[in-house]
Amino acid sequence: METVKKVSKGVMWTSYMLQGIVVLLFLMGAFNNLLQTEMAVEGAVEFGYPEDSVLYLGIILFVSTVLYAIPKTTFIGGLLLTAWLGGAVATHIIHNDPVTGILFPVIFGILVWVSIWLRNEKLRALC
């Protein structure tokens, strides 16, 4: 029988705080897209996305973020957000953005998985 090592309260709270930061920032972006704010539309068009794609991008980001926020679907949400962030990195590379534009999505991807890794024994066992 396999024993599951409990995560300390401090590690658990750190995990939830990281996840909360990520969720908050992604929800802000999703709502900007869903509301099709001037900033969201201009930003998307500037990066080469059609204006009418902003709503769909908002829906995708919103659903992915909600899945990440729900404990039973955190893993699938993490995968979807990682895919989203990969698209962000690719978009920044295509537009020859400075390293900071490329680095932020990478950092957020790391935060997505660190927050899951901190409280998931099976994921930690892989490392």
N, CA, C and O atoms as a printed pandas DataFrame, in Angstrom:
     atom_number atom_name residue_name chain_id  residue_number  x_coord  y_coord  z_coord
0              1         N          MET        A               1    0.836   -1.176    0.000
1              2        CA          MET        A               1    0.000    0.000    0.000
2              3         C          MET        A               1    0.887    1.249    0.000
3              4         O          MET        A               1    1.838    1.353    0.775
4              5         N          GLU        A               2    0.560    2.175   -0.870
5              6        CA          GLU        A               2    1.334    3.394   -1.013
6              7         C          GLU        A               2    0.899    4.419    0.036
7              8         O          GLU        A               2   -0.293    4.647    0.243
8              9         N          THR        A               3    1.882    5.028    0.691
9             10        CA          THR        A               3    1.543    6.059    1.664
10            11         C          THR        A               3    1.623    7.421    0.990
11            12         O          THR        A               3    2.565    7.705    0.250
12            13         N          VAL        A               4    0.638    8.249    1.251
13            14        CA          VAL        A               4    0.604    9.587    0.691
14            15         C          VAL        A               4    1.074   10.557    1.760
15            16         O          VAL        A               4    0.489   10.645    2.840
16            17         N          LYS        A               5    2.136   11.282    1.446
17            18        CA          LYS        A               5    2.699   12.236    2.369
18            19         C          LYS        A               5    1.877   13.520    2.318
19            20         O          LYS        A               5    1.668   14.089    1.246
20            21         N          LYS        A               6    1.417   13.967    3.470
21            22        CA          LYS        A               6    0.616   15.184    3.529
22            23         C          LYS        A               6    1.493   16.409    3.300
23            24         O          LYS        A               6    2.666   16.447    3.674
24            25         N          VAL        A               7    0.884   17.401    2.676
25            26        CA          VAL        A               7    1.565   18.661    2.431
26            27         C          VAL        A               7    1.313   19.571    3.633
27            28         O          VAL        A               7    0.200   19.619    4.157
28            29         N          SER        A               8    2.345   20.287    4.063
29            30        CA          SER        A               8    2.182   21.184    5.211
30            31         C          SER        A               8    1.215   22.315    4.871
31            32         O          SER        A               8    1.001   22.641    3.704
32            33         N          LYS        A               9    0.641   22.901    5.910
33            34        CA          LYS        A               9   -0.304   24.000    5.705
34            35         C          LYS        A               9    0.368   25.186    5.020
35            36         O          LYS        A               9   -0.238   25.844    4.175
36            37         N          GLY        A              10    1.606   25.453    5.381
37            38        CA          GLY        A              10    2.333   26.566    4.769
38            39         C          GLY        A              10    2.528   26.373    3.275
39            40         O          GLY        A              10    2.337   27.301    2.489
40            41         N          VAL        A              11    2.910   25.159    2.889
41            42        CA          VAL        A              11    3.093   24.851    1.472
42            43         C          VAL        A              11    1.748   24.915    0.747
43            44         O          VAL        A              11    1.661   25.418   -0.373
44            45         N          MET        A              12    0.706   24.403    1.393
45            46        CA          MET        A              12   -0.627   24.422    0.790
46            47         C          MET        A              12   -1.097   25.856    0.553
47            48         O          MET        A              12   -1.604   26.176   -0.522
48            49         N          TRP        A              13   -0.928   26.722    1.560
49            50        CA          TRP        A              13   -1.346   28.117    1.412
50            51         C          TRP        A              13   -0.518   28.844    0.367
51            52         O          TRP        A              13   -1.050   29.665   -0.381
52            53         N          THR        A              14    0.770   28.556    0.304
53            54        CA          THR        A              14    1.617   29.144   -0.733
54            55         C          THR        A              14    1.110   28.744   -2.104
55            56         O          THR        A              14    1.039   29.564   -3.019
56            57         N          SER        A              15    0.758   27.474   -2.236
57            58        CA          SER        A              15    0.217   26.969   -3.489
58            59         C          SER        A              15   -1.062   27.707   -3.882
59            60         O          SER        A              15   -1.220   28.129   -5.028
60            61         N          TYR        A              16   -1.964   27.854   -2.928
61            62        CA          TYR        A              16   -3.232   28.536   -3.213
62            63         C          TYR        A              16   -3.030   30.022   -3.511
63            64         O          TYR        A              16   -3.744   30.589   -4.338
64            65         N          MET        A              17   -2.072   30.650   -2.850
65            66        CA          MET        A              17   -1.816   32.070   -3.129
66            67         C          MET        A              17   -1.253   32.247   -4.546
67            68         O          MET        A              17   -1.666   33.152   -5.271
68            69         N          LEU        A              18   -0.316   31.386   -4.932
69            70        CA          LEU        A              18    0.208   31.442   -6.299
70            71         C          LEU        A              18   -0.906   31.215   -7.318
71            72         O          LEU        A              18   -1.014   31.933   -8.313
72            73         N          GLN        A              19   -1.728   30.205   -7.052
73            74        CA          GLN        A              19   -2.829   29.906   -7.954
74            75         C          GLN        A              19   -3.804   31.091   -8.016
75            76         O          GLN        A              19   -4.307   31.425   -9.089
76            77         N          GLY        A              20   -4.065   31.714   -6.886
77            78        CA          GLY        A              20   -4.971   32.856   -6.843
78            79         C          GLY        A              20   -4.458   34.028   -7.666
79            80         O          GLY        A              20   -5.232   34.683   -8.363
80            81         N          ILE        A              21   -3.164   34.295   -7.591
81            82        CA          ILE        A              21   -2.562   35.372   -8.385
82            83         C          ILE        A              21   -2.732   35.081   -9.873
83            84         O          ILE        A              21   -3.135   35.950  -10.645
84            85         N          VAL        A              22   -2.420   33.849  -10.260
85            86        CA          VAL        A              22   -2.543   33.460  -11.662
86            87         C          VAL        A              22   -3.998   33.578  -12.118
87            88         O          VAL        A              22   -4.272   34.130  -13.184
88            89         N          VAL        A              23   -4.925   33.065  -11.320
89            90        CA          VAL        A              23   -6.339   33.108  -11.675
90            91         C          VAL        A              23   -6.809   34.552  -11.815
91            92         O          VAL        A              23   -7.500   34.889  -12.776
92            93         N          LEU        A              24   -6.443   35.393  -10.875
93            94        CA          LEU        A              24   -6.861   36.793  -10.911
94            95         C          LEU        A              24   -6.378   37.489  -12.186
95            96         O          LEU        A              24   -7.149   38.180  -12.852
96            97         N          LEU        A              25   -5.117   37.306  -12.517
97            98        CA          LEU        A              25   -4.569   37.964  -13.702
98            99         C          LEU        A              25   -5.181   37.422  -14.993
99           100         O          LEU        A              25   -5.477   38.188  -15.910
100          101         N          PHE        A              26   -5.369   36.107  -15.064
101          102        CA          PHE        A              26   -5.974   35.546  -16.273
102          103         C          PHE        A              26   -7.442   35.934  -16.399
103          104         O          PHE        A              26   -7.925   36.164  -17.508
104          105         N          LEU        A              27   -8.157   36.010  -15.281
105          106        CA          LEU        A              27   -9.560   36.435  -15.349
106          107         C          LEU        A              27   -9.672   37.886  -15.794
107          108         O          LEU        A              27  -10.597   38.238  -16.527
108          109         N          MET        A              28   -8.743   38.731  -15.361
109          110        CA          MET        A              28   -8.754   40.121  -15.829
110          111         C          MET        A              28   -8.579   40.168  -17.341
111          112         O          MET        A              28   -9.281   40.911  -18.027
112          113         N          GLY        A              29   -7.654   39.385  -17.857
113          114        CA          GLY        A              29   -7.454   39.331  -19.306
114          115         C          GLY        A              29   -8.659   38.765  -20.030
115          116         O          GLY        A              29   -9.057   39.267  -21.082
116          117         N          ALA        A              30   -9.243   37.709  -19.458
117          118        CA          ALA        A              30  -10.420   37.097  -20.084
118          119         C          ALA        A              30  -11.581   38.082  -20.134
119          120         O          ALA        A              30  -12.252   38.193  -21.160
120          121         N          PHE        A              31  -11.828   38.802  -19.030
121          122        CA          PHE        A              31  -12.935   39.758  -19.006
122          123         C          PHE        A              31  -12.690   40.923  -19.954
123          124         O          PHE        A              31  -13.634   41.428  -20.562
124          125         N          ASN        A              32  -11.446   41.357  -20.089
125          126        CA          ASN        A              32  -11.140   42.394  -21.078
126          127         C          ASN        A              32  -11.510   41.917  -22.477
127          128         O          ASN        A              32  -12.078   42.671  -23.267
128          129         N          ASN        A              33  -11.188   40.671  -22.776
129          130        CA          ASN        A              33  -11.538   40.122  -24.087
130          131         C          ASN        A              33  -13.038   39.911  -24.225
131          132         O          ASN        A              33  -13.615   40.243  -25.261
132          133         N          LEU        A              34  -13.675   39.364  -23.199
133          134        CA          LEU        A              34  -15.117   39.121  -23.268
134          135         C          LEU        A              34  -15.903   40.425  -23.434
135          136         O          LEU        A              34  -16.902   40.470  -24.153
136          137         N          LEU        A              35  -15.446   41.470  -22.769
137          138        CA          LEU        A              35  -16.102   42.777  -22.882
138          139         C          LEU        A              35  -15.628   43.540  -24.119
139          140         O          LEU        A              35  -16.149   44.607  -24.447
140          141         N          GLN        A              36  -14.645   42.979  -24.787
141          142        CA          GLN        A              36  -14.056   43.561  -25.996
142          143         C          GLN        A              36  -13.673   45.020  -25.769
143          144         O          GLN        A              36  -14.041   45.913  -26.532
144          145         N          THR        A              37  -12.917   45.226  -24.688
145          146        CA          THR        A              37  -12.464   46.577  -24.370
146          147         C          THR        A              37  -11.538   47.072  -25.480
147          148         O          THR        A              37  -10.969   46.290  -26.242
148          149         N          GLU        A              38  -11.412   48.372  -25.540
149          150        CA          GLU        A              38  -10.554   48.981  -26.556
150          151         C          GLU        A              38   -9.125   48.445  -26.453
151          152         O          GLU        A              38   -8.482   48.157  -27.462
152          153         N          MET        A              39   -8.643   48.317  -25.219
153          154        CA          MET        A              39   -7.288   47.816  -24.989
154          155         C          MET        A              39   -7.131   46.390  -25.529
155          156         O          MET        A              39   -6.130   46.079  -26.175
156          157         N          ALA        A              40   -8.110   45.529  -25.270
157          158        CA          ALA        A              40   -8.029   44.136  -25.714
158          159         C          ALA        A              40   -8.078   44.048  -27.239
159          160         O          ALA        A              40   -7.303   43.313  -27.850
160          161         N          VAL        A              41   -8.987   44.795  -27.840
161          162        CA          VAL        A              41   -9.141   44.745  -29.306
162          163         C          VAL        A              41   -7.900   45.310  -29.987
163          164         O          VAL        A              41   -7.368   44.704  -30.918
164          165         N          GLU        A              42   -7.437   46.473  -29.523
165          166        CA          GLU        A              42   -6.245   47.075  -30.123
166          167         C          GLU        A              42   -5.022   46.180  -29.968
167          168         O          GLU        A              42   -4.223   46.041  -30.895
168          169         N          GLY        A              43   -4.880   45.567  -28.778
169          170        CA          GLY        A              43   -3.755   44.676  -28.551
170          171         C          GLY        A              43   -3.783   43.460  -29.461
171          172         O          GLY        A              43   -2.754   43.055  -30.004
172          173         N          ALA        A              44   -4.969   42.877  -29.625
173          174        CA          ALA        A              44   -5.095   41.697  -30.491
174          175         C          ALA        A              44   -4.802   42.053  -31.943
175          176         O          ALA        A              44   -4.081   41.331  -32.631
176          177         N          VAL        A              45   -5.360   43.158  -32.404
177          178        CA          VAL        A              45   -5.149   43.581  -33.796
178          179         C          VAL        A              45   -3.679   43.915  -34.033
179          180         O          VAL        A              45   -3.121   43.597  -35.083
180          181         N          GLU        A              46   -3.063   44.555  -33.051
181          182        CA          GLU        A              46   -1.641   44.895  -33.158
182          183         C          GLU        A              46   -0.780   43.646  -33.330
183          184         O          GLU        A              46    0.240   43.675  -34.019
184          185         N          PHE        A              47   -1.197   42.557  -32.702
185          186        CA          PHE        A              47   -0.446   41.303  -32.821
186          187         C          PHE        A              47   -0.896   40.452  -33.998
187          188         O          PHE        A              47   -0.420   39.329  -34.169
188          189         N          GLY        A              48   -1.805   40.972  -34.809
189          190        CA          GLY        A              48   -2.186   40.272  -36.025
190          191         C          GLY        A              48   -3.428   39.411  -35.926
191          192         O          GLY        A              48   -3.752   38.689  -36.868
192          193         N          TYR        A              49   -4.128   39.471  -34.810
193          194        CA          TYR        A              49   -5.353   38.701  -34.659
194          195         C          TYR        A              49   -6.532   39.516  -35.185
195          196         O          TYR        A              49   -6.576   40.729  -34.983
196          197         N          PRO        A              50   -7.486   38.871  -35.855
197          198        CA          PRO        A              50   -8.661   39.610  -36.329
198          199         C          PRO        A              50   -9.469   40.166  -35.157
199          200         O          PRO        A              50   -9.538   39.560  -34.088
200          201         N          GLU        A              51  -10.069   41.314  -35.379
201          202        CA          GLU        A              51  -10.844   41.974  -34.327
202          203         C          GLU        A              51  -11.951   41.065  -33.799
203          204         O          GLU        A              51  -12.227   41.059  -32.599
204          205         N          ASP        A              52  -12.584   40.300  -34.682
205          206        CA          ASP        A              52  -13.698   39.453  -34.235
206          207         C          ASP        A              52  -13.245   38.199  -33.485
207          208         O          ASP        A              52  -14.086   37.429  -33.021
208          209         N          SER        A              53  -11.941   37.981  -33.358
209          210        CA          SER        A              53  -11.448   36.821  -32.604
210          211         C          SER        A              53  -11.336   37.110  -31.113
211          212         O          SER        A              53  -11.183   36.185  -30.316
212          213         N          VAL        A              54  -11.409   38.376  -30.727
213          214        CA          VAL        A              54  -11.190   38.763  -29.332
214          215         C          VAL        A              54  -12.199   38.089  -28.406
215          216         O          VAL        A              54  -11.824   37.606  -27.337
216          217         N          LEU        A              55  -13.458   38.050  -28.794
217          218        CA          LEU        A              55  -14.480   37.405  -27.966
218          219         C          LEU        A              55  -14.173   35.921  -27.777
219          220         O          LEU        A              55  -14.267   35.401  -26.665
220          221         N          TYR        A              56  -13.809   35.246  -28.861
221          222        CA          TYR        A              56  -13.509   33.811  -28.783
222          223         C          TYR        A              56  -12.269   33.546  -27.928
223          224         O          TYR        A              56  -12.218   32.578  -27.169
224          225         N          LEU        A              57  -11.284   34.411  -28.062
225          226        CA          LEU        A              57  -10.091   34.277  -27.214
226          227         C          LEU        A              57  -10.458   34.458  -25.748
227          228         O          LEU        A              57   -9.927   33.766  -24.880
228          229         N          GLY        A              58  -11.360   35.383  -25.476
229          230        CA          GLY        A              58  -11.817   35.601  -24.100
230          231         C          GLY        A              58  -12.538   34.393  -23.541
231          232         O          GLY        A              58  -12.351   34.035  -22.378
232          233         N          ILE        A              59  -13.367   33.759  -24.369
233          234        CA          ILE        A              59  -14.094   32.561  -23.931
234          235         C          ILE        A              59  -13.116   31.438  -23.607
235          236         O          ILE        A              59  -13.245   30.767  -22.584
236          237         N          ILE        A              60  -12.142   31.242  -24.482
237          238        CA          ILE        A              60  -11.148   30.183  -24.263
238          239         C          ILE        A              60  -10.359   30.433  -22.987
239          240         O          ILE        A              60  -10.152   29.520  -22.187
240          241         N          LEU        A              61   -9.919   31.679  -22.798
241          242        CA          LEU        A              61   -9.137   31.999  -21.606
242          243         C          LEU        A              61   -9.988   31.884  -20.342
243          244         O          LEU        A              61   -9.507   31.399  -19.318
244          245         N          PHE        A              62  -11.230   32.318  -20.401
245          246        CA          PHE        A              62  -12.114   32.231  -19.244
246          247         C          PHE        A              62  -12.349   30.771  -18.836
247          248         O          PHE        A              62  -12.207   30.420  -17.665
248          249         N          VAL        A              63  -12.704   29.935  -19.797
249          250        CA          VAL        A              63  -12.974   28.517  -19.500
250          251         C          VAL        A              63  -11.709   27.841  -18.960
251          252         O          VAL        A              63  -11.780   27.089  -17.988
252          253         N          SER        A              64  -10.578   28.097  -19.570
253          254        CA          SER        A              64   -9.319   27.495  -19.109
254          255         C          SER        A              64   -8.994   27.921  -17.686
255          256         O          SER        A              64   -8.558   27.107  -16.873
256          257         N          THR        A              65   -9.205   29.193  -17.389
257          258        CA          THR        A              65   -8.903   29.716  -16.059
258          259         C          THR        A              65   -9.846   29.141  -15.006
259          260         O          THR        A              65   -9.415   28.796  -13.905
260          261         N          VAL        A              66  -11.125   29.039  -15.339
261          262        CA          VAL        A              66  -12.086   28.461  -14.394
262          263         C          VAL        A              66  -11.744   26.995  -14.125
263          264         O          VAL        A              66  -11.811   26.541  -12.982
264          265         N          LEU        A              67  -11.380   26.258  -15.167
265          266        CA          LEU        A              67  -10.980   24.858  -14.973
266          267         C          LEU        A              67   -9.748   24.768  -14.071
267          268         O          LEU        A              67   -9.656   23.871  -13.233
268          269         N          TYR        A              68   -8.816   25.680  -14.238
269          270        CA          TYR        A              68   -7.611   25.717  -13.402
270          271         C          TYR        A              68   -7.956   26.044  -11.949
271          272         O          TYR        A              68   -7.306   25.548  -11.029
272          273         N          ALA        A              69   -8.974   26.874  -11.742
273          274        CA          ALA        A              69   -9.345   27.303  -10.389
274          275         C          ALA        A              69  -10.108   26.239   -9.609
275          276         O          ALA        A              69  -10.106   26.258   -8.378
276          277         N          ILE        A              70  -10.755   25.318  -10.303
277          278        CA          ILE        A              70  -11.544   24.273   -9.648
278          279         C          ILE        A              70  -10.617   23.110   -9.293
279          280         O          ILE        A              70   -9.943   22.579  -10.175
280          281         N          PRO        A              71  -10.567   22.703   -8.020
281          282        CA          PRO        A              71   -9.615   21.662   -7.607
282          283         C          PRO        A              71   -9.671   20.374   -8.436
283          284         O          PRO        A              71   -8.622   19.826   -8.774
284          285         N          LYS        A              72  -10.844   19.888   -8.763
285          286        CA          LYS        A              72  -10.919   18.611   -9.504
286          287         C          LYS        A              72  -10.461   18.738  -10.955
287          288         O          LYS        A              72  -10.136   17.728  -11.579
288          289         N          THR        A              73  -10.426   19.958  -11.509
289          290        CA          THR        A              73  -10.040   20.144  -12.907
290          291         C          THR        A              73   -8.786   21.009  -13.048
291          292         O          THR        A              73   -8.488   21.508  -14.133
292          293         N          THR        A              74   -8.058   21.182  -11.949
293          294        CA          THR        A              74   -6.863   22.026  -11.974
294          295         C          THR        A              74   -5.859   21.556  -13.015
295          296         O          THR        A              74   -5.258   22.373  -13.712
296          297         N          PHE        A              75   -5.675   20.259  -13.123
297          298        CA          PHE        A              75   -4.656   19.732  -14.026
298          299         C          PHE        A              75   -5.001   20.042  -15.481
299          300         O          PHE        A              75   -4.140   20.508  -16.227
300          301         N          ILE        A              76   -6.242   19.794  -15.899
301          302        CA          ILE        A              76   -6.631   20.085  -17.287
302          303         C          ILE        A              76   -6.593   21.589  -17.536
303          304         O          ILE        A              76   -6.198   22.028  -18.617
304          305         N          GLY        A              77   -7.001   22.381  -16.543
305          306        CA          GLY        A              77   -6.904   23.834  -16.670
306          307         C          GLY        A              77   -5.461   24.280  -16.816
307          308         O          GLY        A              77   -5.157   25.174  -17.606
308          309         N          GLY        A              78   -4.564   23.654  -16.049
309          310        CA          GLY        A              78   -3.142   23.953  -16.163
310          311         C          GLY        A              78   -2.601   23.639  -17.546
311          312         O          GLY        A              78   -1.803   24.400  -18.094
312          313         N          LEU        A              79   -3.032   22.522  -18.111
313          314        CA          LEU        A              79   -2.612   22.171  -19.468
314          315         C          LEU        A              79   -3.116   23.191  -20.484
315          316         O          LEU        A              79   -2.370   23.616  -21.366
316          317         N          LEU        A              80   -4.383   23.581  -20.358
317          318        CA          LEU        A              80   -4.955   24.556  -21.292
318          319         C          LEU        A              80   -4.287   25.923  -21.155
319          320         O          LEU        A              80   -4.028   26.586  -22.159
320          321         N          LEU        A              81   -4.009   26.346  -19.933
321          322        CA          LEU        A              81   -3.327   27.625  -19.753
322          323         C          LEU        A              81   -1.893   27.570  -20.274
323          324         O          LEU        A              81   -1.378   28.564  -20.787
324          325         N          THR        A              82   -1.255   26.424  -20.144
325          326        CA          THR        A              82    0.092   26.267  -20.699
326          327         C          THR        A              82    0.059   26.403  -22.215
327          328         O          THR        A              82    0.942   27.025  -22.805
328          329         N          ALA        A              83   -0.955   25.822  -22.844
329          330        CA          ALA        A              83   -1.110   25.970  -24.295
330          331         C          ALA        A              83   -1.345   27.436  -24.661
331          332         O          ALA        A              83   -0.774   27.937  -25.630
332          333         N          TRP        A              84   -2.190   28.121  -23.880
333          334        CA          TRP        A              84   -2.454   29.541  -24.104
334          335         C          TRP        A              84   -1.145   30.340  -24.027
335          336         O          TRP        A              84   -0.862   31.182  -24.879
336          337         N          LEU        A              85   -0.372   30.058  -23.003
337          338        CA          LEU        A              85    0.886   30.778  -22.806
338          339         C          LEU        A              85    1.902   30.450  -23.897
339          340         O          LEU        A              85    2.704   31.303  -24.278
340          341         N          GLY        A              86    1.872   29.230  -24.394
341          342        CA          GLY        A              86    2.733   28.868  -25.517
342          343         C          GLY        A              86    2.391   29.697  -26.746
343          344         O          GLY        A              86    3.279   30.129  -27.482
344          345         N          GLY        A              87    1.093   29.916  -26.964
345          346        CA          GLY        A              87    0.666   30.774  -28.057
346          347         C          GLY        A              87    1.131   32.210  -27.855
347          348         O          GLY        A              87    1.501   32.892  -28.810
348          349         N          ALA        A              88    1.110   32.663  -26.603
349          350        CA          ALA        A              88    1.583   34.018  -26.297
350          351         C          ALA        A              88    3.078   34.145  -26.593
351          352         O          ALA        A              88    3.521   35.138  -27.171
352          353         N          VAL        A              89    3.845   33.142  -26.198
353          354        CA          VAL        A              89    5.285   33.161  -26.477
354          355         C          VAL        A              89    5.519   33.190  -27.984
355          356         O          VAL        A              89    6.328   33.980  -28.470
356          357         N          ALA        A              90    4.821   32.340  -28.721
357          358        CA          ALA        A              90    4.983   32.293  -30.175
358          359         C          ALA        A              90    4.632   33.643  -30.810
359          360         O          ALA        A              90    5.341   34.121  -31.695
360          361         N          THR        A              91    3.541   34.249  -30.356
361          362        CA          THR        A              91    3.124   35.543  -30.888
362          363         C          THR        A              91    4.191   36.602  -30.639
363          364         O          THR        A              91    4.503   37.392  -31.530
364          365         N          HIS        A              92    4.751   36.621  -29.430
365          366        CA          HIS        A              92    5.793   37.604  -29.116
366          367         C          HIS        A              92    7.062   37.357  -29.935
367          368         O          HIS        A              92    7.726   38.309  -30.345
368          369         N          ILE        A              93    7.400   36.109  -30.173
369          370        CA          ILE        A              93    8.584   35.795  -30.977
370          371         C          ILE        A              93    8.373   36.228  -32.424
371          372         O          ILE        A              93    9.267   36.813  -33.034
372          373         N          ILE        A              94    7.196   35.943  -32.975
373          374        CA          ILE        A              94    6.898   36.316  -34.362
374          375         C          ILE        A              94    7.019   37.824  -34.559
375          376         O          ILE        A              94    7.426   38.284  -35.625
376          377         N          HIS        A              95    6.666   38.590  -33.533
377          378        CA          HIS        A              95    6.691   40.047  -33.639
378          379         C          HIS        A              95    7.998   40.657  -33.135
379          380         O          HIS        A              95    8.086   41.868  -32.929
380          381         N          ASN        A              96    9.004   39.817  -32.939
381          382        CA          ASN        A              96   10.329   40.279  -32.510
382          383         C          ASN        A              96   10.264   41.174  -31.278
383          384         O          ASN        A              96   10.963   42.184  -31.195
384          385         N          ASP        A              97    9.428   40.800  -30.336
385          386        CA          ASP        A              97    9.320   41.563  -29.097
386          387         C          ASP        A              97   10.577   41.361  -28.260
387          388         O          ASP        A              97   11.302   40.382  -28.436
388          389         N          PRO        A              98   10.827   42.297  -27.349
389          390        CA          PRO        A              98   11.993   42.126  -26.476
390          391         C          PRO        A              98   11.836   40.891  -25.591
391          392         O          PRO        A              98   10.747   40.330  -25.467
392          393         N          VAL        A              99   12.919   40.490  -24.996
393          394        CA          VAL        A              99   12.936   39.283  -24.172
394          395         C          VAL        A              99   11.891   39.349  -23.071
395          396         O          VAL        A              99   11.315   38.321  -22.714
396          397         N          THR        A             100   11.630   40.535  -22.521
397          398        CA          THR        A             100   10.647   40.641  -21.436
398          399         C          THR        A             100    9.253   40.232  -21.913
399          400         O          THR        A             100    8.495   39.634  -21.150
400          401         N          GLY        A             101    8.908   40.544  -23.153
401          402        CA          GLY        A             101    7.609   40.135  -23.691
402          403         C          GLY        A             101    7.491   38.625  -23.785
403          404         O          GLY        A             101    6.403   38.067  -23.638
404          405         N          ILE        A             102    8.593   37.979  -24.025
405          406        CA          ILE        A             102    8.620   36.519  -24.126
406          407         C          ILE        A             102    8.713   35.897  -22.732
407          408         O          ILE        A             102    8.160   34.825  -22.485
408          409         N          LEU        A             103    9.404   36.565  -21.841
409          410        CA          LEU        A             103    9.667   36.024  -20.511
410          411         C          LEU        A             103    8.422   35.964  -19.630
411          412         O          LEU        A             103    8.258   35.009  -18.871
412          413         N          PHE        A             104    7.538   36.963  -19.714
413          414        CA          PHE        A             104    6.361   36.982  -18.846
414          415         C          PHE        A             104    5.459   35.766  -19.030
415          416         O          PHE        A             104    5.054   35.174  -18.030
416          417         N          PRO        A             105    5.122   35.361  -20.261
417          418        CA          PRO        A             105    4.308   34.140  -20.386
418          419         C          PRO        A             105    5.026   32.902  -19.852
419          420         O          PRO        A             105    4.388   32.006  -19.301
420          421         N          VAL        A             106    6.327   32.850  -20.012
421          422        CA          VAL        A             106    7.096   31.711  -19.492
422          423         C          VAL        A             106    7.017   31.685  -17.966
423          424         O          VAL        A             106    6.812   30.628  -17.370
424          425         N          ILE        A             107    7.180   32.848  -17.335
425          426        CA          ILE        A             107    7.104   32.925  -15.873
426          427         C          ILE        A             107    5.719   32.515  -15.386
427          428         O          ILE        A             107    5.597   31.787  -14.401
428          429         N          PHE        A             108    4.669   32.983  -16.076
429          430        CA          PHE        A             108    3.318   32.599  -15.666
430          431         C          PHE        A             108    3.095   31.101  -15.841
431          432         O          PHE        A             108    2.415   30.483  -15.022
432          433         N          GLY        A             109    3.651   30.511  -16.885
433          434        CA          GLY        A             109    3.549   29.065  -17.067
434          435         C          GLY        A             109    4.215   28.316  -15.927
435          436         O          GLY        A             109    3.703   27.302  -15.453
436          437         N          ILE        A             110    5.353   28.821  -15.495
437          438        CA          ILE        A             110    6.047   28.205  -14.358
438          439         C          ILE        A             110    5.191   28.324  -13.104
439          440         O          ILE        A             110    5.065   27.359  -12.350
440          441         N          LEU        A             111    4.598   29.499  -12.870
441          442        CA          LEU        A             111    3.739   29.683  -11.695
442          443         C          LEU        A             111    2.527   28.760  -11.713
443          444         O          LEU        A             111    2.125   28.237  -10.674
444          445         N          VAL        A             112    1.942   28.559  -12.903
445          446        CA          VAL        A             112    0.802   27.641  -13.025
446          447         C          VAL        A             112    1.182   26.273  -12.489
447          448         O          VAL        A             112    0.448   25.684  -11.696
448          449         N          TRP        A             113    2.335   25.767  -12.924
449          450        CA          TRP        A             113    2.715   24.406  -12.552
450          451         C          TRP        A             113    3.338   24.311  -11.168
451          452         O          TRP        A             113    3.207   23.276  -10.514
452          453         N          VAL        A             114    4.009   25.352  -10.703
453          454        CA          VAL        A             114    4.541   25.324   -9.331
454          455         C          VAL        A             114    3.391   25.258   -8.343
455          456         O          VAL        A             114    3.466   24.532   -7.352
456          457         N          SER        A             115    2.319   26.013   -8.603
457          458        CA          SER        A             115    1.181   25.992   -7.679
458          459         C          SER        A             115    0.545   24.600   -7.613
459          460         O          SER        A             115    0.086   24.179   -6.551
460          461         N          ILE        A             116    0.518   23.898   -8.726
461          462        CA          ILE        A             116   -0.019   22.529   -8.730
462          463         C          ILE        A             116    0.985   21.577   -8.079
463          464         O          ILE        A             116    0.606   20.730   -7.270
464          465         N          TRP        A             117    2.254   21.715   -8.429
465          466        CA          TRP        A             117    3.306   20.836   -7.936
466          467         C          TRP        A             117    3.418   20.874   -6.415
467          468         O          TRP        A             117    3.653   19.847   -5.778
468          469         N          LEU        A             118    3.248   22.058   -5.838
469          470        CA          LEU        A             118    3.397   22.198   -4.391
470          471         C          LEU        A             118    2.426   21.329   -3.601
471          472         O          LEU        A             118    2.761   20.872   -2.508
472          473         N          ARG        A             119    1.237   21.094   -4.132
473          474        CA          ARG        A             119    0.246   20.344   -3.353
474          475         C          ARG        A             119   -0.114   18.985   -3.955
475          476         O          ARG        A             119   -1.010   18.306   -3.455
476          477         N          ASN        A             120    0.568   18.591   -5.010
477          478        CA          ASN        A             120    0.244   17.323   -5.651
478          479         C          ASN        A             120    1.419   16.353   -5.510
479          480         O          ASN        A             120    2.438   16.492   -6.187
480          481         N          GLU        A             121    1.266   15.389   -4.638
481          482        CA          GLU        A             121    2.334   14.430   -4.349
482          483         C          GLU        A             121    2.730   13.632   -5.597
483          484         O          GLU        A             121    3.915   13.378   -5.812
484          485         N          LYS        A             122    1.771   13.242   -6.405
485          486        CA          LYS        A             122    2.078   12.452   -7.605
486          487         C          LYS        A             122    2.919   13.242   -8.596
487          488         O          LYS        A             122    3.828   12.697   -9.222
488          489         N          LEU        A             123    2.614   14.529   -8.735
489          490        CA          LEU        A             123    3.398   15.378   -9.620
490          491         C          LEU        A             123    4.806   15.595   -9.072
491          492         O          LEU        A             123    5.776   15.596   -9.830
492          493         N          ARG        A             124    4.919   15.777   -7.756
493          494        CA          ARG        A             124    6.239   15.933   -7.133
494          495         C          ARG        A             124    7.067   14.666   -7.275
495          496         O          ARG        A             124    8.291   14.735   -7.383
496          497         N          ALA        A             125    6.416   13.516   -7.277
497          498        CA          ALA        A             125    7.126   12.236   -7.396
498          499         C          ALA        A             125    7.799   12.092   -8.756
499          500         O          ALA        A             125    8.748   11.321   -8.902
500          501         N          LEU        A             126    7.316   12.824   -9.744
501          502        CA          LEU        A             126    7.915   12.754  -11.082
502          503         C          LEU        A             126    9.263   13.465  -11.151
503          504         O          LEU        A             126   10.068   13.192  -12.041
504          505         N          CYS        A             127    9.504   14.370  -10.219
505          506        CA          CYS        A             127   10.741   15.162  -10.244
506          507         C          CYS        A             127   11.853   14.523   -9.468
507          508         O          CYS        A             127   12.952   15.072   -9.399
